[in-house]
Amino acid sequence: MFPEFTTPARPIHPGVVTFVGTDGVERSEPADRLPEWLAYAPDADGRAVPVVRVVRVKTERSTGFRSYAADGRLLWVGVTVAAAPAETFVTTPRPTPARPASAEYAPVGWF
């Protein structure tokens, strides 16, 4: 699910990751209080690079996350797709399938 790094060694993190919301509001978190997959991202060679900025970008149908290195390089892009509105789902109850009345299909245990 999360990217794997080719080398186990991690460079020293500058210490803070700044998160920017879709409204432009920024908040900072100490890197040592974040999970590794958020504080570091792989570069093109698969080496771990400290993430110092995570920007949330809102589009019409999704929300994206962009992680940046201290030198401004884009390291990682993630996208979440919004679910369809609940009113577009149609739920139809399914009929219970008929079972033959034999000992082979008698309820036993948890099933």
N, C-alpha and C positions, 0 to 999 in steps of 0.2 A: 504494500500500500504506500509506504513512504520510500523515498529514494535511498538506496544503499550507497555507501561511500566505498571507494576502492581501497583507501588507506585508513587504518584505524586511528592514525595520529590526527589530532585536531589542532589547528592554529589557535593562538590565544585570542579570545573574543575581546573587542573593545569595551564591552561591559554593558551596553544598553541597546535595546531594540525599540525603535520608535514606530508606533502603530498609527496610521492615518485613516480615519473613517471616511465614508463617502461624503460627509459634510465638511471635510477639511480639518476637523478637530483632531489634534495629536495628543497621544499619551505615550509615556515611556515606561518600559519595564526592564528591570535588571535581567541580563541574559542568563545569569545563574539560577533564576527562578523559572525559566522557560524550559520546555522539553527540547532535547537536542535537535529533533527534526525541525523545530521552529527557529532555533538560534543559529543553525548552520544549514547551508544548502549546497548541493554539488555544483561545481563548475563544469565546463565542457569536457574536461578530462576526468571527471568523477571525484576530484579532490574536494574536501570540505572547505567551505568559505564562510566566514562569519556573516550573518545577516544583520544589518543595522537599521533597515527600514522595511516595513510591510505596509503596502498601500491597498486599501479596499476600493475597488472600482465598481460602480453600479451601472449596468446597462439596462435596456428595456426588458430583457428576459432572464438575466442572470446577474450574479455578483462575482467579480473576479478578485483575486489576491495576487499581488506582485511583490516579490521579495528582492531587495537590492543589497549589494555589497557596499562597503565604505567608499569605494572609488566610483560609485554610481552605476556599476554594472547590474543589469537585470539578471538575476540568478534563477528565479523560479516563477512560474505563472500557474495559478490554480483557478478553476472556474466551478462555481456551483450553479446548477440550473434550477430555477424555481419550479415547484410542482404546479400542475394545472389547478385552477380554482375548484373548490369542492363542488360547486353547482354543475360542473361539466361531467362529473362522474355519475353514472347510472348504476345503481345496485339492484339486481334482480335476485330474489331468493332462489336457490337451486332446490329442486325437489330431492328428497331423500331417496336413494336408489332402493328398489325392492330387493330383499334377500330371500332366498329359498328357505322354507321352514324345515330345516334338517339339523341333525345333531352336529354336522360338520361346521355349520355357521353359528352355533350357539355361543353367546358371550362367555368368555373365559378370562379371568384375571383382569388386567387393566384394559384389555381391548374388547 
